[in-house]
Amino acid sequence: MSLSVRPQRRVLVTKINRSQSFAGVNSSADRPFRNLSPFTPTVSRKTGSRVSRMFSMSHKSPPPKVPQPNRLDEVYEALKKGLTAYLEVHQLELEKLSTQIRESKRNSRLGFLYDLDKQVKSIERFLRRLEFHASKIDELYEAYCIQRRLRDGAHNMVKAYSTGSPGSREARESLAEANKGYKEYTENMCLLENELESQLGEFHVRMKGLAGFARLCAGDQYEIFMKYGRQRWKLRGRIEVNSKQVWDSEEMVFLPLVTEFLSIKVTELKSLANHVVVGNVSCETKDLFAALPQVVAVDINDLGTLKLSLEVTWNPFDKDDQPSAASTVNKASTVNKRFSTYNQSPPDTPSLREQAFYVSVHQAGLLRRHGQW
């Protein structure tokens, strides 16, 4: 797939064509968009790396003061495509498992069929959850469109009363009522926009490494800083021999935003006080709503001699919308306890010497209890 970049923060990005790349350019306004071919550099993962999660308060943050209806339309269309693709992928998996069950009913073990049936029921529950989530997003978007039409009508009324003669008392009251309605509809749009933003799920971003054509050398150190609204991710890496790369952090969870774009800054660390900024790009994120993981590449500098490779996986549900961890832990502990009970071997029969020892210990305890020791 391909992602566009945003040359300026106030300019919306034009529609892009899909490919297997993540296009990026510098922030100059007159630079055209570019598409890149994917690549997979060699990365040596550091032991003990963990997934980081940085919240921008997301739906807990206050709603915006100015709605962005055009941008919301673009994000909604991309979100619907992603949910549709998610439904299609899991529907195909469900059909494949159902076919496998029908073909294996006669000549398979009951345990194998039981596992397949459990997978089918799990996918069916997930499909119902996806359908409910999609219907909820549609309801929010329809409510947003209603408030937008009411706001446009109130805006036209304000313009009409403002251009007319405001001398009469009825005209002044009508103008005040139109202004009040316009403000109310604007606030409703901001609230619905914030609520829709909280339903966008999560972006799981995995660092795959840098790639440069005759640019990366052993011993080079780089710092990558990603900014997505209030969310931040800073990581440092070192180029080792045989083109291996070691990074102090490899995964991050970003909460998708409606109006914000992903900003990426790459700095080469030459010495303690000598840092050189290689590139600073701003990239579109609405095309990351996809059912399958995507490997995307970003052009960091103007010539494209340094590229950043990322693997992005979209989860339509965020962590707060998942089942409680306590129920999962209790269920896992119950299953482990059951399997440990089934797998226990019978105890060994004690020898005659051990039996005599146990009898002597028991008799000593009885004597101590009755005060005869």
C-alpha positions as CSV (number, residue, x, y, z in Angstrom):
1,M,0.0,0.0,0.0
2,S,1.0,3.6,-0.2
3,L,0.6,6.5,2.1
4,S,0.7,10.2,1.2
5,V,2.5,12.9,3.1
6,R,1.2,16.3,4.1
7,P,3.5,19.1,2.9
8,Q,1.8,21.7,5.2
9,R,-0.4,21.2,8.3
10,R,-3.1,23.4,6.9
11,V,-3.3,21.7,3.5
12,L,-5.3,18.5,3.2
13,V,-3.8,15.6,1.3
14,T,-5.1,14.6,-2.1
15,K,-6.3,11.1,-2.8
16,I,-3.5,8.6,-3.3
17,N,-3.0,5.3,-5.1
18,R,-2.4,2.1,-3.2
19,S,0.8,0.2,-3.6
20,Q,3.2,-1.6,-1.2
21,S,5.0,1.5,0.1
22,F,4.8,4.4,2.5
23,A,5.6,7.6,0.6
24,G,7.2,10.4,2.4
25,V,8.8,13.8,1.4
26,N,10.1,16.7,3.3
27,S,7.8,19.4,4.4
28,S,8.3,21.8,1.5
29,A,5.0,22.7,-0.1
30,D,6.1,22.5,-3.7
31,R,7.4,18.9,-3.6
32,P,5.3,16.3,-5.4
33,F,4.1,13.1,-3.7
34,R,6.1,9.9,-4.3
35,N,5.5,6.2,-4.1
36,L,8.2,3.8,-3.0
37,S,8.7,0.0,-3.3
38,P,8.7,-2.0,-0.1
39,F,11.9,-3.4,1.5
40,T,12.8,-5.5,4.5
41,P,16.1,-4.6,6.1
42,T,17.8,-6.9,8.6
43,V,17.1,-6.0,12.2
44,S,18.6,-7.6,15.2
45,R,16.0,-7.4,18.0
46,K,17.2,-6.6,21.4
47,T,16.2,-9.0,24.2
48,G,13.7,-7.8,26.6
49,S,11.9,-5.4,24.2
50,R,8.4,-4.7,25.0
51,V,5.4,-3.0,23.5
52,S,5.0,0.6,24.6
53,R,1.7,2.3,24.7
54,M,1.5,6.1,24.7
55,F,-2.0,7.6,25.1
56,S,-3.0,11.1,23.9
57,M,-6.0,10.8,26.2
58,S,-7.9,9.9,23.0
59,H,-11.6,9.9,23.7
60,K,-10.9,11.0,27.2
61,S,-9.5,14.3,25.9
62,P,-11.7,17.3,25.5
63,P,-13.4,17.5,22.1
64,P,-12.0,19.9,19.4
65,K,-13.3,23.5,19.3
66,V,-13.7,23.6,15.5
67,P,-15.1,20.6,13.6
68,Q,-13.5,19.2,10.5
69,P,-16.3,17.7,8.4
70,N,-14.3,17.2,5.2
71,R,-11.5,15.4,7.0
72,L,-14.0,13.3,8.9
73,D,-15.6,12.2,5.6
74,E,-12.2,10.9,4.4
75,V,-11.4,9.1,7.6
76,Y,-14.9,7.5,7.7
77,E,-14.6,6.2,4.2
78,A,-11.2,4.7,4.9
79,L,-12.5,3.2,8.2
80,K,-15.5,1.6,6.5
81,K,-13.2,0.0,3.9
82,G,-11.0,-1.3,6.6
83,L,-13.9,-2.8,8.6
84,T,-15.3,-4.4,5.4
85,A,-12.0,-6.0,4.7
86,Y,-11.8,-7.3,8.2
87,L,-15.2,-8.8,7.8
88,E,-14.3,-10.4,4.5
89,V,-11.1,-11.9,5.9
90,H,-12.7,-13.5,8.9
91,Q,-15.7,-14.7,6.8
92,L,-13.3,-16.5,4.5
93,E,-11.6,-18.1,7.5
94,L,-15.0,-19.1,8.9
95,E,-16.0,-20.8,5.6
96,K,-12.6,-22.6,5.4
97,L,-13.0,-24.0,8.9
98,S,-16.6,-25.0,8.3
99,T,-15.5,-26.9,5.2
100,Q,-12.7,-28.6,7.1
101,I,-15.2,-29.7,9.8
102,R,-17.5,-31.2,7.2
103,E,-14.7,-33.1,5.5
104,S,-13.2,-34.4,8.7
105,K,-16.3,-35.5,10.6
106,R,-16.0,-39.2,9.5
107,N,-12.3,-39.8,9.8
108,S,-11.1,-37.5,12.6
109,R,-10.6,-37.6,16.4
110,L,-13.2,-35.9,18.6
111,G,-10.6,-33.7,20.1
112,F,-9.6,-32.3,16.7
113,L,-13.2,-31.6,15.8
114,Y,-13.7,-30.0,19.2
115,D,-10.8,-27.6,18.6
116,L,-12.2,-26.7,15.1
117,D,-15.6,-26.1,16.6
118,K,-14.1,-23.8,19.2
119,Q,-12.4,-21.8,16.5
120,V,-15.6,-21.5,14.5
121,K,-17.5,-20.2,17.5
122,S,-14.7,-17.7,18.3
123,I,-14.7,-16.3,14.8
124,E,-18.5,-16.1,14.8
125,R,-18.4,-14.0,18.0
126,F,-15.8,-11.8,16.6
127,L,-17.8,-11.3,13.4
128,R,-20.9,-10.3,15.4
129,R,-18.8,-7.9,17.4
130,L,-17.4,-6.3,14.2
131,E,-20.8,-5.9,12.7
132,F,-22.1,-4.2,15.9
133,H,-19.0,-1.9,15.8
134,A,-19.6,-1.0,12.2
135,S,-23.3,-0.2,12.9
136,K,-22.3,2.0,15.8
137,I,-19.9,3.9,13.6
138,D,-22.6,4.3,11.0
139,E,-25.0,5.7,13.6
140,L,-22.4,8.2,14.8
141,Y,-21.7,9.3,11.3
142,E,-25.3,9.8,10.4
143,A,-25.9,11.8,13.6
144,Y,-22.8,13.9,12.6
145,C,-24.2,14.5,9.1
146,I,-27.6,15.7,10.6
147,Q,-25.8,18.1,12.9
148,R,-23.8,19.4,10.0
149,R,-26.9,20.1,7.9
150,L,-28.5,21.9,10.9
151,R,-25.3,23.9,11.4
152,D,-25.2,24.9,7.7
153,G,-28.9,25.9,7.9
154,A,-28.2,28.0,11.0
155,H,-25.2,29.6,9.2
156,N,-27.3,30.6,6.3
157,M,-29.9,32.1,8.6
158,V,-27.2,34.2,10.4
159,K,-26.0,35.5,7.0
160,A,-29.5,36.3,5.9
161,Y,-30.4,38.2,9.1
162,S,-27.0,39.9,9.1
163,T,-27.4,41.3,5.6
164,G,-31.0,42.5,6.3
165,S,-32.1,45.5,8.3
166,P,-31.4,44.7,12.0
167,G,-33.4,47.6,13.3
168,S,-36.5,45.6,14.2
169,R,-36.8,43.7,17.5
170,E,-38.0,40.5,15.8
171,A,-34.9,40.6,13.5
172,R,-32.5,41.0,16.4
173,E,-34.2,38.1,18.3
174,S,-34.1,35.9,15.2
175,L,-30.4,36.7,14.7
176,A,-29.6,35.8,18.3
177,E,-31.6,32.6,18.0
178,A,-29.7,31.6,14.8
179,N,-26.4,32.4,16.4
180,K,-27.3,30.2,19.4
181,G,-28.4,27.4,17.2
182,Y,-25.2,27.6,15.2
183,K,-23.1,27.4,18.3
184,E,-25.1,24.5,19.7
185,Y,-24.8,22.5,16.4
186,T,-21.0,23.2,16.3
187,E,-20.6,21.8,19.8
188,N,-22.6,18.7,18.9
189,M,-20.4,18.1,15.9
190,C,-17.3,18.4,18.0
191,L,-18.6,15.9,20.5
192,L,-19.6,13.4,17.8
193,E,-16.3,13.9,16.1
194,N,-14.5,13.1,19.4
195,E,-16.7,10.1,20.0
196,L,-16.1,8.7,16.5
197,E,-12.4,9.2,17.0
198,S,-12.6,7.0,20.1
199,Q,-13.9,4.2,17.9
200,L,-10.9,4.0,15.5
201,G,-9.1,1.2,17.4
202,E,-5.3,1.0,17.5
203,F,-2.3,1.1,15.3
204,H,0.4,-1.4,16.3
205,V,3.6,-0.1,14.8
206,R,6.7,-2.3,14.7
207,M,10.2,-0.9,13.9
208,K,11.8,-2.9,11.1
209,G,14.9,-0.7,10.6
210,L,16.5,1.9,8.3
211,A,17.8,1.2,4.8
212,G,20.2,3.4,2.9
213,F,21.9,3.0,-0.4
214,A,25.7,3.2,0.5
215,R,24.7,5.5,3.4
216,L,24.5,3.3,6.5
217,C,27.8,2.2,7.9
218,A,28.8,0.1,10.9
219,G,29.0,2.3,14.0
220,D,26.4,4.9,12.9
221,Q,23.8,5.8,15.5
222,Y,20.4,7.2,14.8
223,E,17.5,8.6,16.8
224,I,13.9,8.4,15.5
225,F,11.2,10.6,17.0
226,M,7.6,10.1,16.0
227,K,4.8,12.5,17.0
228,Y,1.1,11.7,16.5
229,G,-1.0,14.3,18.2
230,R,0.0,14.1,21.9
231,Q,1.5,10.7,21.4
232,R,5.3,10.4,21.3
233,W,7.7,7.6,20.5
234,K,11.5,8.1,20.6
235,L,13.9,5.3,19.9
236,R,17.6,5.0,19.3
237,G,19.5,2.5,17.2
238,R,23.0,1.4,16.2
239,I,24.2,0.0,12.9
240,E,26.4,-3.0,13.5
241,V,28.5,-5.2,11.2
242,N,26.8,-7.3,8.6
243,S,24.2,-4.6,8.3
244,K,22.5,-5.6,11.5
245,Q,20.6,-3.0,13.5
246,V,19.9,-2.9,17.3
247,W,17.1,-0.6,18.6
248,D,16.2,0.1,22.2
249,S,12.5,0.0,21.4
250,E,10.7,-1.9,18.7
251,E,7.0,-1.6,19.1
252,M,4.5,1.1,19.9
253,V,0.7,1.4,20.1
254,F,-0.8,4.6,18.6
255,L,-4.4,5.6,18.9
256,P,-5.7,6.8,15.5
257,L,-6.7,10.5,15.3
258,V,-9.0,12.2,12.8
259,T,-7.2,15.5,12.1
260,E,-3.6,14.7,13.0
261,F,-0.8,13.4,10.8
262,L,2.1,11.2,11.8
263,S,5.3,13.3,12.0
264,I,8.7,11.4,11.7
265,K,12.1,13.0,12.5
266,V,15.3,11.1,12.0
267,T,18.6,12.4,13.5
268,E,22.1,11.0,13.1
269,L,24.0,11.1,16.4
270,K,27.6,11.8,15.4
271,S,29.0,12.8,18.7
272,L,27.9,14.0,22.1
273,A,27.0,17.5,21.0
274,N,26.9,17.0,17.2
275,H,23.5,15.8,16.0
276,V,22.5,16.1,12.3
277,V,18.8,16.1,11.3
278,V,18.6,13.7,8.3
279,G,14.9,14.4,7.5
280,N,11.6,15.5,9.0
281,V,8.4,14.3,7.2
282,S,4.7,14.3,7.9
283,C,2.6,11.3,6.6
284,E,-1.0,10.5,6.1
285,T,-2.5,7.7,8.3
286,K,-6.0,7.1,7.0
287,D,-4.8,4.4,4.6
288,L,-3.5,2.3,7.5
289,F,-7.1,1.0,8.2
290,A,-6.5,-2.5,6.7
291,A,-7.3,-6.0,7.7
292,L,-3.8,-7.4,7.3
293,P,-0.4,-6.2,8.5
294,Q,1.3,-3.8,6.1
295,V,5.0,-3.2,5.6
296,V,5.4,0.5,4.7
297,A,8.5,2.5,3.8
298,V,9.1,6.2,4.3
299,D,11.5,8.5,2.3
300,I,13.4,10.3,5.0
301,N,15.5,12.6,2.9
302,D,15.0,14.4,-0.4
303,L,16.9,12.0,-2.6
304,G,15.3,8.9,-1.0
305,T,18.7,7.5,-0.1
306,L,17.5,6.8,3.5
307,K,14.3,5.0,4.2
308,L,12.5,3.9,7.3
309,S,10.6,0.6,7.3
310,L,7.7,0.0,9.6
311,E,5.2,-2.8,10.0
312,V,1.7,-1.5,10.9
313,T,-1.1,-3.7,12.1
314,W,-4.6,-2.1,12.7
315,N,-6.8,-3.5,15.5
316,P,-10.4,-2.2,15.2
317,F,-10.8,-2.4,19.0
318,D,-8.6,-0.6,21.4
319,K,-7.3,-2.0,24.6
320,D,-10.0,-0.4,26.7
321,D,-12.6,-2.2,24.7
322,Q,-11.2,-5.7,25.2
323,P,-12.5,-8.2,27.8
324,S,-11.3,-7.7,31.3
325,A,-7.9,-9.1,32.1
326,A,-9.2,-10.7,35.3
327,S,-11.6,-13.0,33.5
328,T,-8.8,-14.0,31.1
329,V,-6.4,-14.7,33.9
330,N,-9.0,-16.7,35.8
331,K,-9.9,-18.7,32.8
332,A,-6.2,-19.4,32.0
333,S,-5.5,-20.5,35.6
334,T,-8.5,-22.9,35.5
335,V,-7.4,-24.4,32.3
336,N,-3.8,-24.8,33.5
337,K,-5.0,-26.4,36.8
338,R,-7.2,-28.8,34.9
339,F,-4.4,-29.9,32.5
340,S,-2.0,-30.2,35.4
341,T,-4.5,-32.5,37.2
342,Y,-4.9,-34.6,34.1
343,N,-1.1,-34.9,33.5
344,Q,-0.2,-35.8,37.1
345,S,1.5,-39.2,37.4
346,P,0.6,-41.6,40.3
347,P,2.8,-41.2,43.4
348,D,5.6,-43.6,43.9
349,T,5.1,-46.4,46.6
350,P,7.4,-45.7,49.6
351,S,10.0,-48.3,50.5
352,L,10.0,-50.3,53.8
353,R,12.7,-48.0,55.3
354,E,10.5,-44.9,54.4
355,Q,7.5,-46.6,55.9
356,A,9.3,-47.3,59.2
357,F,10.5,-43.7,59.3
358,Y,7.0,-42.3,58.8
359,V,5.7,-44.6,61.6
360,S,8.4,-43.4,64.0
361,V,7.7,-39.8,63.3
362,H,3.9,-40.4,63.8
363,Q,4.5,-42.1,67.2
364,A,6.8,-39.3,68.4
365,G,4.1,-36.8,67.6
366,L,1.6,-38.7,69.6
367,L,3.9,-39.0,72.6
368,R,4.6,-35.2,72.5
369,R,0.9,-34.4,72.3
370,H,0.1,-36.4,75.5
371,G,3.1,-35.1,77.4
372,Q,5.0,-38.3,77.6
373,W,8.1,-37.2,75.7
